[in-house]
Amino acid sequence: MTDSNLGRTSVGPSATSADATNQAQRLLDKLLAVVNIATPAAIYTHDHPDPDSIASAYALSFLLGHKLSIEPIIAFGGTIGRATNRAMVDQLGVRLYPLAQVRLDDYGTHSLIDTQPETGNHSLPNDLPISIAIDHHPMRPETANVKFADVRTDYGATSTIMYYYLEAAGIDLSTKLATALLIGIKSDTRGLERESSEADLHAYLQIFPHADLSLLARIENPLIPRRHFEAFHAALERSMIHDRAVIADLGDADNPDLLAELADFLAPLEQTEYVLVMGRHKGRLYLSLRTRDESRDAGAVISAIVGELGTAGGHGRMAGAQINIDEDPVPIQEMVRRRFLSELGLDPSSAGKPLIRNGDESRSASSG
Ligand SMILES: [Mn+2]
């Protein structure tokens, strides 16, 4: 690795800024050429978009708007529940349309960002012709049908890929766009600590001077509604430790973003390497996985657990999945729990130990 002077290990994405610049210059015209400028354009994020998804959609709308003089809309099929994601949209004034309000037939250019056709994390019909897909998750076979597909797994964030397109297009970053991209890169790479390439770091450093750091702080430290604490409290009471894994159940979640939030909260737990959070929302079981185990890819682990039950995706240290549940969710959750433990080489029939000990137990443990 030539980037060892940056303190990076050989684990993780390997894109260089030189490659990123070349690719963007080579691909920009091809990207613009698939846009039908005679009709409105729509850009779709995940159903429950994370900061990278929001920022890269915002960047793509900016790029298409600037180069083609069109005004693409950004649409999504779910909710924005996580307080920091909500703050990002509100503070930056990113307009996101609920998919239910979008008449797909009215749009001539459909773009997927930070996702691909039939991934399960968006609600677009499978037969919708997709013009553009830009993503850093593993390539899916269905993406072969996309007119312009740019899928690069050696990048920590789709926001990074979008930065180089903006650079190739000669677009000056506005404060809001720079702040959005910075948050997108930071959140998908955990502050560039891991899962980031030299291309991500270079983009980050280029974007940084253009961002508004007090705006950034307001977005990253949002106020949190009381019901989040209530949901966390209940889930922590039900959480079980199995050797190097912890499994939490949020029950019926207000919104699926809460799973990611709880998974991130539990991830630093001492002496564990894996966190699996389950929760139900509108007839679906959602899973969120975090790991510090560098020998396994979180996306591969969750795919092995979910298998034929639903759809799964992820990369590196974080992954998520969705499973449709028609009736009683308990047997499915039990199957997921068992498969997860088996996948880690742990005893699937073990009940585990409660994360939250009773008063006597925790006092004696902490005094010893
Ligand atoms: Mn991403």
Residues whose N, C-alpha, C, O or C-beta is under 5 A from the ligand:
A	BS01	MN	D52 D114 A157 T158 D188
